């Protein structure tokens, strides 16, 4: 490769790094927009909460401390982990969920793209290493495992999905609240 080719390659790489860091600098603003869109899609996906499901309501107890760490990077990692769990939940046995499939696909795609963005911006080897040792990560896993077990115990019926959708809405609202403070 000649000197001109090396200069061009260097310019492309440096502009890519600048663009990427600019996107990461605006992550809280992007996050708020994505969360607002995700909340809209969750509402649009299904109808109002079915009356027959009210007696089955369940308290899963979201571990609030995972969104209250001291470091901004740790909050980003926690949010990314929460979104991964939500994505996982909404890729389960959805046959009995009476939701608009097109909107569900949009919701899943929105989550996936946001997870990718967060991974690119906030997960670095040292942050990931620290996060994996924290009790917070285990609390998040336990919380989402309760939801998953609830869905399985109810055989993924309509009410279990509606209760889970309401809980995921609550998670997204908590993320929104935290990102507005960043």
N, C-alpha and C positions, 0 to 999 in steps of 0.2 A: 504494500500500500504506500502511495506517495505521501508527501508532507501535506498536500492539500486535503487528501482523503482523511488523514489523521486529524486535521483541524476540524473538518466537517463532523467527524464522529465525536470529537470532544465537545463541540458546540451542541450537538444533539443530546448527548448525555447530560451536559450541564443544564440545558433548558428543561430536560425531563425532570431533573432533580429540583429545579426551581419551581416548576409547575406543581410537582408532587408536594413540596413543602408548603406552597401557597394553599393547596387544597386542605392540607392538614391544619394550617393556621385558621382556616374557616370551619373547622370540623364542628364546633358547638352550634354554629348557625345552621350548617347543613344537617346536623343531627336533629335539631328542632323541627326543621322542615320535613324531614323524613318521618319523624315520630308523628307529627300532625297528619301527614298523608297516611301513615299506617293506621292511625286511629280512625280516620275517615273511612278507610277501606274495611276495617273491622266492623264499623257500623253498617256500611253498605253491603257487606258480605251476607249478613243475616237480617232477620226481622227483629222486632222487639223481643225482649226476654220472655219466653213462654210462661204463662201463669202456672201451668202444671209443674214447672220446674222449681218454683219458689220454695217448696217444702224440702227440696233436696240441696239447697244452698250449703256450701261447704266453706270453711275458713282454712286457707292454706298457710297463712301467716308468712308473708313475704319478709325475708331477713333484711330489714332496713339498713343495718350497719354496713352492708356491702356497698351501698351508694354514698357512704359518708366517710371515706378514707381521707387521709391528709394530702395525698398527692394526686394531682390532676390526671396523670398517666394511669394510675390505679383505677380511677373512676372509669376511664375509657376502656380499660381491660374488663372491668366488671360489666359495663354496658354491652360490650361485645359478647361476653359470655352469656348474658341474659338473652340477647337477641339470638344467639345460637340455640339456646334451649327452646325459645319460642318457635324458631324455625323447625326444630326437631319435633316438637309437639304437633305443629300444623302440617307435618308430613306423615302423620300416622293414619290409622284406619278411619278415613273420613266418610265412609259410605252412608252412615246414618245422620250425618250433619246436613241439615237442610239449608245449605249455603249456596250462594251464587258462585259457581266454579271459576268463572272468568275473574271475578273480584278476588277470590281466594288465590288464584294464580298470581295476580298483580301483587297481592299482599306478600306472598312467598318470595316473589322476585324482588320486591322492595327490601325485605329483610335480608335476603342474600346479598344484594348489592351493598347494603349498609354494613354488613358483616365484613365484606371484602374491603371496604373503605377503612373501617376501623382497624382491621388487621394490618393494612398498609401503613397506617399512621401511628398507632399507639403500641403495637406489640413489638417489642424489641426483646432480644434474648434475656437481658437482665431483668426487665419488667416481668416477663413471662416466668422467669425463675422465681422471683419474689412472690408473685401472685400464686403460683402453684403451692407454695408453702403455707399460705394463709388459711385460716379457719373459714374466712368468708367464702372462699370457693366451695368448700365442703357444704356450707350452709345453703348456698345456691343450688348445688346438686341435690341436696336433701329436699329442698322446697319443690323443685321441678319433678323430682321422683315421686313426691306425694301426688302431684297433678297427674303424672303418668299412671300411677297405680290406681288413682281414682277413676280415670278413663277405662282402664282395663277391668276394674271391679264392676263397673257399670256397663261393660261390654261395648264401649264407645257409642252409647245410645245418644239420642237427641239432647236430653237434658244434661248429660255429662259434658257434651261438647259446648252447649250454651253456657254452662257454668265455667268451663275452661276458657271460653272466649271472653267472658266477663273478667276473669282473673288476668288474662293476657292484656286486656284493656287497662287494668289497674297497673300492671307492670310498666306498660308503655307510658302511662300518665306519670308514674314515679320517675322514669327516665327523663321525661320531658321537664319535670320540676327541677331535677338535678342539673340538666344541661342549661337551663335558663340561669342558673346560679354561676355557671362557669364563665 
